[in-house]
Amino acid sequence: MSGVWGVRLLLLGCGCLWLSSPTQGALIISSDQETVQDTQGAARSLQKRSTNKAMVEVSSVMVHCTVTSRFAHTVMTTKALNKANQSQEIFFEVDLPKTAFISNFSMEIEGMVYVGVVKEKQTAKKQYDKAVSSGQTAGLVKVSGRKMEKFSVSVNIAGQSDVTFVLTYEELLQRKMGQYEILIRVKPKQLVQDFKIVTNIYEPQGIAFVDAHATFLSNELLPLVEKTVTDKKAHISFSPTMDQQKQCADCDGTLIDGDFIIKYDVKHPQAFGEIQIVNGYFVHFFAPPDLERIPKNVAFIIDRSGSMHGQKMQQTREALLAILKDLHREDHFALIAFDHRITPWRNNFTKATEENIAEALKYVKTIQQYGSTNINDAVLKGVDMLIKDRKANNLPERSADMIILLTDGMPNEGESVPSRIQDNVRNAINGTMSLYCLGFGNDVDYSLLNVMAQQNKGLARRIYEASDASLQLQGFYDEVASPLLLEVDLRYPDNTVDILTTNHFSQLFNGSELIVAGRLSDNNIDNFMVEVFAIGYEDDFKAQGQASTVDLDVVYPDEEHIFGDHIERLWAYLTIQQLQEKSKSGTPDEKANATAKVLEMSLKYNFVTPLTSMVVTKPEMKDGLDSPLIADKLTEEQRQEAERNRNVFRGNIASSRQSTPVYSYRPTVLVDGDPHFIIELPESEDALCFNINEKPGTILNLVTDPTSGILVNGEIIGDKQMTPDGHMNTYFWRFGIIHKTLGVKLEVTTQDISVFKDGKWFKLQWSDSASLKSPNMDLQLSKDRSLLVTLKDSVKFLILLHKVWEKHPYHRNYLGFYTLDSHLLSSSVHGLLGQFYHGIEYEVTDLRPGEVAEKPDATMHVKGQELNVTRGWQRDFRTNLKNGENIPCWFIHSNGTGLIDGEASDYIVSGLFKTV
């Protein structure tokens, strides 16, 4: 086994951080004693992985989040020392909010500072392509859950040297349900020498309340949360010593494990809001107090097509039942279920009386999925019903009209061209109502929904396919359930304001806030009068007030040089966000102008946006290659695509968790590394893993299905020579694949791919990108990376090529084998991988300390046996070929004995295409 090992540290959110064990994502500190080109990082036993932690010291972790007038500026600084005599690869990963813009990143190594530079995306792409062509994994940003994206970078650090990482990002906090929220997730899983999270909140408007709590706070830890609140400032910090972090006096485990949450709101004394002017820029916050809610008329348009079957439909019904019960008596509502047919519950809007709600609840319980998806006609039906009831005076004059569309798929019935659907809906609505679009799952056409909502005074939101989908739907409804004002205009003197963000809003909802920012053309603001006009519950709303300059040095006399240009950057952030929306939904000229302006402002303010990238040039590698890395800003469509691909890779299995700790799921099964077999269980968020230790030259049967005629075998190869400490890595270097029924035969090696077709063999080279399609087989070859094999009506395999520095004294290139789809194989499928294709039942009990504190032991009940298992981790390389993704798993010892049928030697065969 090679000598790579890991200590991980993960920062996320606004001042959010956790340090994790090797089962979590984080700042990875990994040792490669031979060479930085060793991509073999995962090829080692679980038992070896924590032996060298003491050789790396995370000396400092500092997270400083400064919020000034809702604008959050977060700086994350981490310092690590390599105490070993040899170099080690250190990975720094940060999860940041998807609404934030990265504005700075630097690494200080041996007195040299390497700073990221924001460039136009096309310019940065040239450097990105160069890095990819040289075998580097160049992308720094990827999806991380629903609300976050992960920034990660690695660098090779010489022995007895240290590195300091500094990442800065900025965002404008949004007020929801009457408060702003800062979530700090702390999951150290280990002790940290100097661990500090500090949040300072400066609100000249005045702070109404600040609440700080955590899921892990015990009576001993509670005093360590320092909270100081004055009229216009709040200071919250959490800085436990190493002893205070300990679970017990004699152990290394940490008590800190959970979410640290800060919630606050500001005072709202004035009807016209709060205006702040700093250095020639102003911001106007508008959330007047004591307003009565306006009745609403809402059409719920519910997709009941076939793709909504099962849990989606059940969760939708649950959410609708809760939402209907929450309607106010003055509200009116309509229910329209659709597939290829459009079926209103009633032909007119219905008042939300107790009797009508009871009848609607009965109807919702009967909605069943069937047919295809006609989004166009469904939305137009809702619009038509609203317009007709308005003309007939069936709805209150002062009320808010809205449509809420929920769909999980793409239009495939009636009008199916997205641009035509958007035009039809926009022309029908004609600015008279708001359209909110909820996209359920990853198969939905989110771009269609997003543009359609933006064109019609609404917004789009993704609903994630998960156990809490019903709560996601209810949460969205709660945000729009109580309109307070309609058609809100915020007006400023024409001769004073130069550039202004959006100043007309269709609605103001209870608990939210409207924000307008602008640049002043005249610094003489004696006549800066602000006026607000809107439609209220009973009367028109009118308010006005005189703006004044805020001297922050006077408001905060004890703070020096901390504010700078925050209002200007707030204005730039808000302008870029709004221009990005125009670049999607405006006219062609508006789109072009908005795109150009976004690029100009992103470069000026050093923001990483969808049109710019941050280029990080690392120190020169040992092989003489520069390895520039690229930090991009993901769009929601890119996030959806990444999650869709991930679900394809993971099998996208839909099963329900049992109430007892027994799991039976169709897993994703793979083998990679030295060789490590992993059975991933997506629904249980768990995995099982085991190693097979056989001599080089051994051929093992991985999959065999006599019913369909599929056979997959793999041959093991060893290192070039033993390492100085006497270890020898082994890997798979070639696979043989046969589908007798389809007449398919493949041999995939680390050198090339041989395909038997039409009675002849021909070869594909890993150095090429190629696509081969035939009636029975589809091959997709990605240059020097992967081969995707799809066999008609049977299986889909992914084979990854791991390339190692050709002059490496020990290691070789090797292959990984991933099963992406196997559900059509027969129940008789077997092999080291195949026996797990149709699920595995097991129960884990008796959790207890293991030989290593971070790796507990447990008893696993599986296949009628009790096994001693150890908690560890392995790597899945599908989304990150260089570093892999850590997969926590229960490790079964002794070549998987007790988990696999029989013994490992039972799977040895005599040839690459032999069954015995």
Sequence and secondary structure as in RCSB ss.txt:
>XXXX:A:sequence
MSGVWGVRLLLLGCGCLWLSSPTQGALIISSDQETVQDTQGAARSLQKRSTNKAMVEVSSVMVHCTVTSRFAHTV
MTTKALNKANQSQEIFFEVDLPKTAFISNFSMEIEGMVYVGVVKEKQTAKKQYDKAVSSGQTAGLVKVSGRKMEK
FSVSVNIAGQSDVTFVLTYEELLQRKMGQYEILIRVKPKQLVQDFKIVTNIYEPQGIAFVDAHATFLSNELLPLV
EKTVTDKKAHISFSPTMDQQKQCADCDGTLIDGDFIIKYDVKHPQAFGEIQIVNGYFVHFFAPPDLERIPKNVAF
IIDRSGSMHGQKMQQTREALLAILKDLHREDHFALIAFDHRITPWRNNFTKATEENIAEALKYVKTIQQYGSTNI
NDAVLKGVDMLIKDRKANNLPERSADMIILLTDGMPNEGESVPSRIQDNVRNAINGTMSLYCLGFGNDVDYSLLN
VMAQQNKGLARRIYEASDASLQLQGFYDEVASPLLLEVDLRYPDNTVDILTTNHFSQLFNGSELIVAGRLSDNNI
DNFMVEVFAIGYEDDFKAQGQASTVDLDVVYPDEEHIFGDHIERLWAYLTIQQLQEKSKSGTPDEKANATAKVLE
MSLKYNFVTPLTSMVVTKPEMKDGLDSPLIADKLTEEQRQEAERNRNVFRGNIASSRQSTPVYSYRPTVLVDGDP
HFIIELPESEDALCFNINEKPGTILNLVTDPTSGILVNGEIIGDKQMTPDGHMNTYFWRFGIIHKTLGVKLEVTT
QDISVFKDGKWFKLQWSDSASLKSPNMDLQLSKDRSLLVTLKDSVKFLILLHKVWEKHPYHRNYLGFYTLDSHLL
SSSVHGLLGQFYHGIEYEVTDLRPGEVAEKPDATMHVKGQELNVTRGWQRDFRTNLKNGENIPCWFIHSNGTGLI
DGEASDYIVSGLFKTV
>XXXX:A:secstr
     EEEEEEESTT EEEE TTS S EEEE SS TT   TT S GGGTTTTGGGEEEEEEEEEEEEETTEEEEE
EEEEEEE SSS EEEEEEEEEETT EEEEEEEEETTEEEE EEEEHHHHHHHHHHHHHTT   B EEEETTTEEE
EEEEEEE TT EEEEEEEEEEE   BTTBEEEEEEE  SS  SSEEEEEEEE TT EEEEEEEETT  TTTGGGE
EEEE SSEEEEEE   HHHHBSSTT   BS  EEEEEEEEE    TT EEEEETTEEEEEE  SS     EEEEE
EEE SGGGTTHHHHHHHHHHHHHHHH  TT EEEEEEESSSEEESSSS EE  HHHHHHHHHHHTT    S   H
HHHHHHHHHHHHHHHHTT S SS EEEEEEEESS   SS   HHHHHHHHHHHHTTSSEEEEEEESSSS HHHHH
HHHHTTT  EEEE SSTTHHHHHHHHHHHHS EEEEEEEEE  TTTEEEE   EEEEEETT  EEEEEEES S  
TT EEEEEEE SSSEEEEEEE  B  HHHHSTT  S  TTHHHHHHHHHHHHHHHHHHHHS HHHHHHHHHHHHH
HHHHTT   TTEEEEEE    TTS   EEEEE   HHHHHHHHHHHHHHHT       SSSEEEE  EEEEETTT
EEEEEEGGGTEEEEEE    TT EEEEEEETTTTEEEEEEEEE SS  TTS   EEEEEEEEEETTTTEEEEEES
SEEEEEETTEEEEEETTS EEEE SSEEEEEETTTEEEEEETTS EEEEEEE   TT SS   EEEEEEEE TTS
 TT BSTTGGGTT EEEEEEEEEEEEETTEEEEEEEETTEEEEEEEEEEEE SS TTT EEEEEEEEHHHHBTTB
SS GGGGEESSTT   
